[in-house]
Amino acid sequence: MSAMDRLNIKGLICLEAGTGAGHMTCYLAKRGAKLVYSISNNQEHLDCARKELPKKYIKNVRFIKAD
């Protein structure tokens, strides 16, 4: 079991700074985070992450374009 798997994030509000392909955003949403803020200064990364995220988790994620 990894360190991330030992964290209980169910019901928490989480932040991923530097979205990349969105793998961590998806992971946090799937693990039960109440809300995930996924922030990047790269619009292509945000678009990629949005596509990667299964539809049933989209209501729990806010993608934010930073400067």
N, C-alpha and C positions, 0 to 999 in steps of 0.2 A: 504494500500500500504506500502510495507516495504521500509526501507532506500535504499536497493540495487535497488529496482524498480524505485526509484526516480532519480538514477544516469543516466546521458546520456553518455553512453560509445560508441555510434555508431561512428565508424571511428577511435577509439583510439587504441593504442597498450597497452595491459594489461599483467600483470605478476601474475601467481599463484605460490607462493613458498610453497611447501609441497602439492603435487598433491592429495594425498589420492586416493579416488575412481574416482576423476575427475569431480565431480558434479559442482564445481565452474568453471572449464575450459569450460564445456559444456554450462553453464549458460552465461558466458561471450561471447562465440562464437555465441550463439543463439541471444543474445541481440545486435549483430552488431559490435562487436569489429573488427577492421581491422586485428589485429593479437593478438594471445594469446600465451605467453610463459608459459608453464607448466613445472615446475622444481621440481624434487624429487631426493632424494638419494636412493630411493627404486625402483628397476626395476619392481617388481611385481605391484606396484602402477601405474607406467607409462603404463604398459601393460593393466591393468584393465581400466584405463582412456581412452586409445586408443580404446578399445572395446566399451566403453560406448558412445563415441562421434559419433553422426550420421555422415554418410559419407559426406553429403553435407557441413559440417563445417570443415572437416579435412584439407582443404587447408589453413585455417585461424589459425591453431594451430601448434606450434612447441613444441614437447616433448623433454626435455633435462634431461639427467642423470647427477646429480651432485655427487661430492665426499662426 
